[in-house]
Amino acid sequence: MKRIGDVMKASPIRPPQETQPGNIKISRREAAQCPICQDAGYLRADVPVGHPSFGRLFPCGCKQKEIDEKVADKLQQLSNLDVFTQQTFEDFDPDVRGAQEAYDASLQFARESVHRWLFLSGPCGTGKTHLAVAIAKHAMHWHNMSVYFAVVPDLLDHLRATFDPNSGTGYDERFNTIRNADLLVLDDLGTENATPWAREKLYQIINHRYMEQSPTVITSNVKPDKIDGRILSRILDHRLTQHITIDAEDFRRSGDPRRMLRNLRG
């Protein structure tokens, strides 16, 4: 199946035209803000009868920009990154033993914003979430990407919430919005309640991004056997993923060198 973008590139497009009886075209609106669609918002592919895109309407660039901005705003609300006030690259101390490689890989991933994955694994308190959040913030600020960040159990809660008739958002809409984000950041994979429904939803999201090679960051502090084999196989595909294991002390414990160094810099 071809992507809509590929079809649009290969097929000339034209704005819908209004006609009077006798197929007489009505003159274009002179005050239209968009010269391409004449503010109609959508374009019709100029293809012959029988073509898969015949009769279909596609968003004009002006409409697509509006749609993308709404999606990005919604994902930002769901991600709730505002609570992470100090999780930036500037606030991370890469000279702590075992964290330099992860810091370098995360910074490179954030700067390049390419179609690949980054998998950070290791014990709790080693800076995985800090680096994942830093990547998400960098992508939003410097690359203007739509970003969805979530601890995996929260992601599943966001999907379950759509089953409430009063949620105002349908399941399919929420699911597609999440899995098609420009950048997906999943924190603490393996800590979710592994029900059959949860496993299937996670697999569908990760497999979709695997097939599309969409930029994805995943962190986990569990042993590999705690992760669905179908998901783990895709995450560890060396052709797509850079896997960094962080071997560092838990910085949340007393006497942590990162906290001490930060205080000295005070």
C-alpha positions in Angstrom: 0.0 0.0 0.0 1.4 3.4 -1.0 1.6 6.3 1.5 -0.7 9.2 0.9 2.3 11.4 0.6 3.7 9.3 -2.2 0.4 9.4 -4.1 0.2 13.1 -3.7 3.7 13.6 -5.1 2.9 11.4 -8.1 -0.5 12.9 -8.9 -1.2 16.4 -9.9 -3.8 18.1 -7.6 -6.4 20.7 -8.2 -8.8 22.6 -5.9 -12.5 21.7 -6.0 -14.2 23.8 -8.6 -17.7 25.1 -8.3 -19.9 25.1 -11.4 -23.1 26.6 -12.6 -25.7 24.7 -14.7 -24.0 23.9 -18.0 -20.6 23.3 -16.3 -19.7 27.0 -16.4 -16.9 27.6 -13.9 -17.4 30.2 -11.2 -14.6 32.7 -10.9 -12.1 32.2 -8.1 -12.4 34.2 -4.9 -9.9 37.1 -5.2 -9.5 37.5 -1.4 -8.6 33.9 -0.8 -5.6 33.6 1.6 -4.4 30.3 0.1 -3.8 30.6 -3.7 -3.6 26.8 -4.0 -6.9 25.6 -2.6 -8.7 29.0 -2.6 -9.4 28.5 1.2 -11.3 25.3 0.5 -8.8 23.4 2.7 -8.7 20.3 0.5 -7.6 19.3 -3.0 -8.8 16.7 -5.3 -6.2 14.5 -7.1 -6.2 15.0 -10.8 -6.3 11.3 -11.8 -8.3 9.3 -14.2 -11.4 7.3 -13.4 -10.4 4.0 -11.8 -7.3 5.4 -10.0 -7.4 4.6 -6.3 -7.3 8.3 -5.5 -10.1 9.3 -7.9 -12.7 11.4 -6.2 -10.8 11.6 -2.9 -10.0 14.8 -1.2 -6.6 15.5 0.4 -5.7 18.3 2.8 -4.0 21.3 1.2 -0.7 22.4 2.7 -2.5 25.1 4.6 -5.0 22.7 6.1 -2.4 20.1 6.9 -0.4 22.7 8.8 -3.5 23.4 10.9 -4.1 19.7 11.5 -0.5 19.1 12.4 -0.5 21.9 15.0 -3.6 20.6 16.6 -2.1 17.1 16.8 1.1 18.4 18.3 -0.8 20.4 20.9 -2.8 17.4 21.9 0.3 15.2 22.2 2.0 17.8 24.3 -0.9 17.9 26.7 -0.9 14.1 27.0 2.9 14.0 27.4 2.9 16.5 30.3 6.5 17.3 29.9 6.2 20.5 31.9 6.6 18.6 35.1 10.2 17.7 34.1 11.7 21.1 34.9 15.4 20.0 35.2 15.5 17.1 32.7 17.6 18.7 29.9 21.0 17.9 28.4 22.4 20.9 30.2 21.3 19.5 33.6 22.8 16.0 33.0 26.3 15.2 34.2 27.8 12.9 31.6 31.1 12.5 33.5 29.4 10.2 36.0 30.8 6.7 35.6 28.8 4.7 33.1 26.7 7.6 31.8 29.0 9.2 29.2 28.1 6.7 26.3 24.4 7.1 26.9 24.7 10.9 27.0 26.6 11.1 23.8 24.2 8.7 22.0 21.2 10.6 23.3 22.6 14.0 22.2 23.5 12.7 18.8 20.0 11.2 18.4 18.4 14.4 19.4 20.5 16.5 17.0 20.2 14.3 14.0 16.4 13.4 14.3 16.8 10.6 11.8 14.7 7.5 11.1 16.2 5.3 13.8 15.6 4.1 17.3 17.4 4.5 20.6 17.0 1.9 23.4 18.4 2.8 26.9 18.4 0.0 29.4 19.8 -0.4 32.9 18.9 -0.2 36.6 16.6 2.4 38.1 18.1 5.8 38.8 20.8 5.8 36.1 19.4 8.7 34.1 17.4 6.9 31.4 14.3 9.0 31.9 16.3 12.2 32.2 17.9 11.6 28.8 14.6 10.5 27.2 12.9 13.7 28.3 15.9 15.7 27.1 15.5 14.2 23.7 11.8 14.9 23.6 12.3 18.5 24.6 15.0 19.0 22.1 12.8 17.6 19.3 10.0 19.9 20.1 12.0 23.0 20.5 14.7 22.7 17.7 12.9 20.4 15.2 9.3 21.4 15.7 8.3 17.8 15.9 5.1 16.4 17.4 6.3 14.4 20.4 4.5 11.9 22.5 6.3 11.0 25.8 4.8 8.6 28.2 5.6 6.0 30.9 4.2 2.9 29.3 1.5 2.2 31.9 0.3 5.8 31.3 0.2 5.3 27.6 -2.2 2.4 28.1 -4.3 4.5 30.5 -4.6 7.2 27.8 -5.9 4.6 25.4 -8.3 3.1 28.0 -9.7 6.6 28.8 -11.2 6.8 25.3 -13.6 4.0 26.2 -15.4 6.5 28.4 -18.3 8.0 26.4 -17.6 11.4 28.0 -13.9 11.5 27.0 -14.6 13.5 23.8 -11.9 11.5 21.9 -12.5 8.2 20.1 -10.1 5.2 20.5 -9.1 5.1 16.9 -8.3 8.8 16.8 -6.2 8.6 20.0 -4.4 5.4 18.9 -3.5 6.8 15.5 -2.3 10.1 17.0 0.0 8.3 19.4 1.5 5.8 17.0 2.0 8.4 14.2 3.8 11.0 16.4 6.9 12.4 14.8 8.8 11.2 17.8 7.6 8.5 20.2 9.3 8.2 23.6 8.3 5.2 25.7 9.6 5.2 29.3 9.9 2.1 31.5 8.8 -0.5 29.0 8.1 -3.8 30.9 6.5 -2.2 34.0 3.0 -2.3 32.5 0.4 -4.7 33.6 0.9 -7.4 30.9 -2.7 -8.3 30.0 -3.3 -9.7 26.6 -5.0 -6.4 25.6 -1.9 -4.3 26.8 0.5 -6.6 25.0 -1.4 -6.4 21.8 -1.7 -2.6 21.8 2.0 -2.1 22.6 2.9 -4.5 19.8 0.7 -2.7 17.3 2.2 0.6 18.1 5.8 -0.6 18.1 5.4 -2.7 15.0 3.8 0.2 13.1 6.8 2.4 14.0 9.2 -0.4 13.2 7.7 -0.8 9.7 7.7 2.9 9.1 11.2 3.4 10.7 9.8 6.3 12.7 12.1 7.9 15.3 11.5 6.2 18.6 13.2 6.2 22.0 12.5 3.4 24.6 13.8 2.9 28.1 13.6 -0.1 30.3 14.9 -1.3 33.7 13.5 -4.9 33.5 15.2 -8.1 32.3 14.6 -8.9 28.6 12.4 -11.9 29.5 9.8 -9.4 31.0 9.3 -7.9 27.5 7.0 -9.4 24.9 9.3 -11.3 22.5 7.7 -9.8 19.4 8.5 -6.3 20.8 12.0 -7.1 22.0 12.9 -8.6 18.6 12.1 -5.3 16.9 13.7 -3.1 19.6 17.0 -5.1 19.3 17.2 -5.0 15.5 20.7 -3.7 15.1 19.9 -2.3 11.7 17.5 0.2 13.2 18.3 0.5 16.9 21.3 1.8 18.9 21.1 -0.1 22.2 23.0 1.5 25.2 23.1 -0.2 28.6 23.8 2.2 31.4 25.9 0.8 34.1 25.9 3.5 36.8 25.0 4.0 40.4 21.5 5.1 41.4 21.8 8.8 41.6 18.7 9.0 43.9 20.7 7.4 46.7 22.5 9.6 49.3 26.0 10.6 48.3 25.3 10.5 44.6 28.2 12.2 42.8 25.8 13.9 40.4 24.0 15.6 43.2 27.2 16.5 45.0 28.7 18.0 41.8 25.6 20.0 41.2 25.7 21.4 44.7 29.4 22.3 44.4 28.6 24.2 41.2 25.7 25.9 43.0 
